[in-house]
Amino acid sequence: MASPDELARILTAKNALPDEWARAVREVPRGLFVPDLIEVAGEQVSRSTDPAAWAAAVYDDVPITTQVNDGDPVEVGAYRLPTSSSSMPTVMLEMLALLDVRPGQRVLEAGTGTGYNAAWLSHRLGADRVTSVDIDASLVAQAAKNLAAVGFTPHLAVRDAGLGLPARAPYDRLIVTYTVPDIPYAWVEQTPGGRIVAPWGGSFFSHSYAVLDVADGRAAGRFTGWPAFMRTRIGRPHRGYLADFYHRQDTGTPGSTRLSPRAFTSDADALFYVGLALPDAWYLLAEADDDSGEATLWILADDRSSWAAVEYAPGTASYEVDQFGPRRLWDEVENAHQWWTRLGSPTRDRAGITVDHTGQQLWVDDPANTIISPSLSV
């Protein structure tokens, strides 16, 4: 039967449930933190029409979308952008392990969402030691109700989470539940001697946790994991269907490349470093639907002004390229890839990040070895 105990059983079977979080998983019902209508793997599940399927999804180790398009009405056929969710429980536990939270510590959560993560933290630390902020007033209001339903009253606030909440500082730990392109110095200031864990990256590659320890007004750390979180709403770029970025009447400039788009998109280290040079563009590998093994790699600018398409065919050493707009996006990708190669093709775990009052700096192997990419100058 679907229940918190079933979720705990699933997580235990995956060897993903640490002893220190087991009681929180078993004693905080996830079902009280998600709405009656949810989305799982792109499909809507309704508690009123199929309560068994709803409960099975809620008490499984899956991410659940709880809000799309910032809660605004969505017309039929319109693009549905997920804007809030109940994260996959194994991902939540992975982040909490990186956070290394201990009894007696004070935690700031940036991004309240449903309140489920704040409930776990409240269960373990005590609600008086948990602060959670979110820019969406409707989410905060609902999270407060969800938390009250299980007897927790952490301090919640509606504000840009990038500002933290100085009135409740200092914090020992700061956890972020959305992806950021940089670490605000306000977080460093409010977590003296503590730790910050945040999904980090730009549009091109955002699948990293930045794990930073703070000392003497400066935070430093490295990257790990493979998270997939929603973007910050501050300065959030356009998203939509491919047709919103590419129009058939666009006439591109033809060319060719010897960099295999399939090999490139399967190399996480290359994607990470190229992503440093293209923080304002994203990629989409569209597979052919005829079992030919062919594919088209799209590089799409966030501002929808430029695109590039690279045609992949098996068994070839050269690939057709088409580029449109004021930017030559594939040229930017190739330049960044060559820059990464000149660095010695370092792996992502050799990269580091430092944040101080002057801003964010990236480096390889040692903080003194600052990265300068084709479009990143620090």
C-alpha positions as a printed Julia matrix, in Angstrom:
378×3 Matrix{Float64}:
   0.0    0.0     0.0
   1.29   3.45   -0.92
   2.41   5.24    2.24
   5.44   6.93    3.82
   6.59   3.47    4.92
   6.47   2.32    1.29
   8.59   5.3     0.25
  11.07   4.44    3.0
  11.16   0.84    1.79
  11.88   1.95   -1.78
  14.66   4.28   -0.64
  16.15   1.6     1.62
  16.18  -0.87   -1.27
  18.16   1.71   -3.26
  20.57   2.12   -0.33
  19.6    5.81   -0.39
  18.04   6.31    3.05
  20.57   7.4     5.71
  19.67   6.57    9.29
  19.56  10.23   10.27
  16.73  10.95    7.78
  14.76   7.71    8.09
  12.32   8.99   10.71
  11.58  12.13    8.73
  10.79  10.09    5.62
   8.52   7.74    7.56
   6.79  10.36    9.71
   6.24  13.21    7.23
   3.55  12.18    4.69
   4.53  13.43    1.24
   0.86  13.3     0.27
   0.16  16.35    2.45
   2.61  18.42    0.38
   1.32  17.91   -3.15
  -1.96  19.0    -4.76
  -4.75  16.71   -5.91
  -3.71  17.2    -9.55
  -0.04  16.45  -10.23
   2.19  15.71  -13.21
   4.51  12.71  -13.26
   6.69  11.93  -16.28
   4.65  14.37  -18.34
   1.31  12.76  -17.47
  -1.34  14.33  -15.25
  -2.57  12.23  -12.34
  -5.72  13.21  -10.44
  -6.43  12.15   -6.9
 -10.17  12.54   -7.43
 -10.36  10.33  -10.53
  -7.62   7.78   -9.73
  -6.65   7.92   -6.04
  -4.61   4.71   -6.22
  -2.43   5.97   -9.08
  -2.03   9.33   -7.34
  -0.9    7.7    -4.08
   1.42   5.3    -5.91
   3.13   8.26   -7.6
   3.35  10.31   -4.42
   5.01   7.52   -2.44
   7.43   6.52   -5.16
  10.94   7.84   -5.74
   9.91  10.16   -8.57
   9.83  13.94   -9.07
   6.34  15.43   -9.09
   5.48  18.64  -10.92
   3.11  20.68   -8.74
   2.96  23.96  -10.69
   3.44  25.02  -14.31
   3.82  28.48  -15.87
   4.08  30.12  -12.42
   0.52  29.07  -11.66
  -0.99  31.04  -14.53
  -3.7   29.47  -16.7
  -2.34  27.41  -19.6
  -4.16  27.38  -22.92
  -4.63  24.06  -24.71
  -1.52  23.3   -26.74
   0.57  26.0   -25.04
   4.03  25.18  -23.71
   3.92  23.95  -20.12
   6.97  25.15  -18.19
   7.36  23.36  -14.83
   7.83  26.05  -12.16
   7.5   24.13   -8.89
   7.79  20.53   -7.87
   8.28  17.98   -5.14
  11.78  16.77   -5.93
  12.72  13.14   -6.3
  13.32  11.93   -2.72
  16.72  10.4    -3.56
  17.77  13.81   -4.92
  16.57  15.5    -1.74
  18.61  13.05    0.33
  21.63  13.52   -1.93
  21.5   17.29   -1.37
  21.04  16.91    2.37
  24.05  14.6     2.5
  26.13  17.24    0.69
  24.79  19.86    3.1
  26.01  17.77    6.05
  23.44  19.3     8.35
  23.83  18.51   12.06
  21.48  18.73   15.05
  21.54  22.18   16.6
  22.34  23.97   13.35
  20.3   26.73   11.73
  19.34  26.32    8.08
  18.15  28.71    5.39
  16.31  27.14    2.48
  16.18  29.22   -0.71
  13.09  28.07   -2.58
  10.24  26.85   -0.35
   8.25  25.06   -3.03
   5.77  22.65   -1.49
   7.38  22.8     1.97
   8.27  19.09    1.98
  12.02  19.68    2.28
  11.44  22.26    5.02
   9.33  19.64    6.81
  12.2   17.13    6.77
  14.55  19.78    8.1
  12.04  20.82   10.78
  11.55  17.21   11.82
  15.27  16.73   12.36
  16.38  20.14   13.63
  13.25  21.68   15.1
  11.12  24.18   13.18
  12.59  27.13   15.09
  15.96  26.44   13.41
  14.56  26.37    9.87
  13.96  29.42    7.65
  12.61  29.13    4.12
  12.02  31.86    1.55
  10.41  31.89   -1.9
   9.52  34.58   -4.42
   6.08  33.05   -5.11
   3.58  34.18   -2.48
   1.05  31.51   -3.46
   3.62  28.77   -2.93
   4.62  30.12    0.47
   0.99  30.37    1.58
   0.29  26.78    0.53
   3.54  25.52    2.04
   2.59  27.12    5.36
  -0.7   25.17    5.31
   1.09  21.95    4.35
   3.61  22.35    7.14
   0.96  23.21    9.7
  -0.87  20.01    8.76
   2.08  18.02   10.13
   2.64  20.32   13.09
   5.62  22.36   11.85
   5.92  26.14   11.83
   9.33  27.1    10.43
   9.86  30.77    9.58
   8.64  31.41    6.02
   8.99  34.6     4.0
   8.04  35.86    0.56
  11.04  37.49   -1.11
  13.76  37.0    -3.69
  15.64  34.09   -2.15
  18.85  35.37   -3.72
  18.81  38.07   -1.04
  18.62  35.51    1.74
  16.94  36.72    4.93
  19.39  38.82    6.98
  16.98  39.27    9.86
  17.22  35.56   10.67
  20.96  35.21   10.03
  23.48  33.86   10.74
  22.89  30.37    9.35
  25.03  27.29    9.61
  23.76  25.8     6.36
  22.1   27.19    3.22
  20.36  24.89    0.74
  19.01  26.03   -2.63
  16.2   24.18   -4.43
  16.49  25.85   -7.83
  19.33  26.35  -10.32
  21.38  29.53  -10.15
  23.99  30.84  -12.61
  25.98  32.44   -9.79
  26.17  32.39   -6.02
  24.97  35.68   -4.49
  27.37  37.18   -2.0
  24.41  37.73    0.35
  24.38  33.97    0.91
  28.06  34.01    1.81
  27.58  36.9     4.24
  24.67  35.17    5.96
  26.39  31.79    6.32
  29.69  32.63    8.07
  31.66  29.48    8.79
  28.93  27.39    7.19
  28.15  25.52    3.98
  26.15  26.36    0.86
  24.75  23.72   -1.51
  23.12  24.94   -4.72
  22.27  23.53   -8.16
  24.5   25.64  -10.4
  24.94  26.49  -14.06
  23.8   28.5   -17.04
  21.41  27.56  -19.81
  23.83  25.28  -21.66
  24.8   23.04  -18.74
  23.1   23.24  -15.35
  23.64  19.71  -14.04
  26.02  20.43  -11.16
  25.83  21.03   -7.44
  28.13  23.75   -6.2
  29.22  22.78   -2.69
  30.94  25.7    -0.95
  32.36  26.15    2.51
  32.49  29.68    3.92
  35.38  31.15    5.91
  36.58  34.7     6.47
  33.93  36.24    4.22
  34.78  33.98    1.3
  33.17  30.81   -0.04
  35.05  28.15   -2.0
  34.19  24.72   -3.27
  33.77  22.35   -6.17
  31.12  20.78   -8.37
  29.51  17.37   -8.14
  26.37  15.39   -8.92
  23.96  15.44  -11.83
  20.93  17.47  -10.65
  18.09  18.74  -12.83
  16.32  21.62  -11.11
  14.16  24.48  -12.32
  15.81  27.81  -13.02
  15.7   30.85  -10.78
  12.8   33.12  -11.74
  15.03  36.19  -11.63
  16.19  36.75  -15.19
  14.79  33.39  -16.29
  15.36  32.9   -20.04
  12.7   32.05  -22.59
  11.72  28.42  -23.01
   9.19  26.8   -25.28
   8.79  24.56  -28.28
  11.53  24.31  -30.92
   9.28  26.25  -33.27
   9.43  29.2   -30.86
  13.21  29.44  -31.49
  13.46  28.2   -35.07
  11.18  29.3   -37.89
  11.19  27.5   -41.22
  11.46  30.77  -43.09
  14.82  31.47  -41.45
  17.7   31.12  -43.9
  20.92  30.06  -42.24
  24.54  30.13  -43.33
  25.79  26.66  -44.33
  29.06  25.13  -43.2
  30.57  21.93  -41.86
  32.3   20.58  -38.77
  34.37  17.58  -37.76
  33.21  17.73  -34.14
  30.64  14.95  -33.78
  27.47  16.37  -32.23
  26.58  13.0   -30.73
  30.01  12.49  -29.15
  29.98  16.06  -27.88
  26.59  15.82  -26.19
  27.55  12.53  -24.51
  30.62  14.06  -22.85
  29.53  15.7   -19.58
  32.95  17.24  -18.98
  32.98  18.91  -22.39
  29.43  20.16  -21.87
  30.35  21.65  -18.49
  33.31  23.66  -19.79
  31.64  24.69  -23.05
  28.69  25.78  -20.92
  30.94  28.3   -19.18
  31.37  30.03  -22.54
  27.7   29.78  -23.55
  25.68  30.52  -20.4
  22.94  32.15  -22.49
  22.25  29.38  -25.0
  21.03  25.8   -24.75
  21.14  22.62  -26.8
  18.66  19.99  -27.93
  19.61  16.71  -29.6
  16.62  15.67  -31.73
  16.74  12.04  -32.78
  15.38  10.97  -36.17
  12.22   8.88  -35.86
  13.15   6.36  -38.57
  15.69   4.22  -36.64
  18.47   5.52  -38.89
  20.59   6.71  -35.99
  20.61  10.19  -37.49
  20.0   13.24  -35.3
  20.01  17.03  -35.37
  21.81  18.98  -32.68
  20.19  22.37  -32.12
  21.99  25.22  -30.36
  19.45  27.88  -29.41
  20.04  31.35  -27.97
  18.0   32.25  -24.91
  16.89  35.49  -26.55
  15.58  33.56  -29.6
  17.67  35.68  -31.97
  20.08  32.99  -33.16
  20.25  29.25  -33.75
  22.55  26.59  -35.18
  21.78  23.09  -36.43
  24.3   20.29  -36.87
  23.22  17.18  -38.78
  24.59  13.88  -37.46
  24.73  10.73  -39.58
  26.44   7.5   -38.47
  29.72   6.56  -40.12
  30.65  10.05  -41.27
  33.58  12.25  -40.27
  32.11  15.59  -41.32
  28.73  17.04  -40.39
  26.61  19.7   -42.08
  26.08  22.91  -40.1
  23.52  25.68  -40.56
  23.69  28.92  -38.51
  21.27  31.8   -38.32
  21.15  35.16  -36.54
  23.63  37.72  -35.23
  25.57  35.02  -33.39
  27.31  32.01  -34.91
  26.44  29.66  -32.11
  28.16  26.55  -33.45
  31.34  28.56  -33.99
  31.09  29.58  -30.32
  30.68  25.92  -29.33
  33.7   24.85  -31.39
  35.85  27.68  -30.03
  34.93  26.76  -26.48
  35.55  23.07  -27.14
  39.01  23.87  -28.54
  39.72  26.03  -25.49
  38.76  23.12  -23.22
  41.04  20.82  -25.23
  43.93  23.28  -24.87
  43.39  23.17  -21.1
  44.02  19.44  -21.31
  40.36  18.38  -21.37
  39.98  18.61  -17.58
  37.15  16.75  -15.91
  34.42  18.69  -14.16
  35.57  17.6   -10.7
  38.81  19.52  -11.25
  36.85  22.78  -11.56
  36.27  24.97   -8.52
  34.39  28.09   -7.58
  35.21  30.97   -5.26
  32.78  33.71   -4.2
  33.8   36.89   -2.4
  32.67  40.52   -2.33
  34.05  41.02   -5.86
  31.9   38.27   -7.34
  32.25  34.71   -8.57
  35.46  33.22   -9.95
  36.01  29.79  -11.51
  39.26  27.87  -11.56
  40.86  24.53  -12.39
  42.75  22.49   -9.77
  43.76  25.51   -7.68
  42.08  28.86   -6.92
  45.15  30.58   -8.35
  44.5   28.94  -11.73
  41.58  31.13  -12.78
  39.6   30.06  -15.84
  39.41  32.41  -18.79
  37.22  30.98  -21.56
  36.34  32.51  -24.95
  33.46  34.43  -23.39
  34.24  34.22  -19.67
  36.73  36.72  -18.31
  37.34  36.85  -14.58
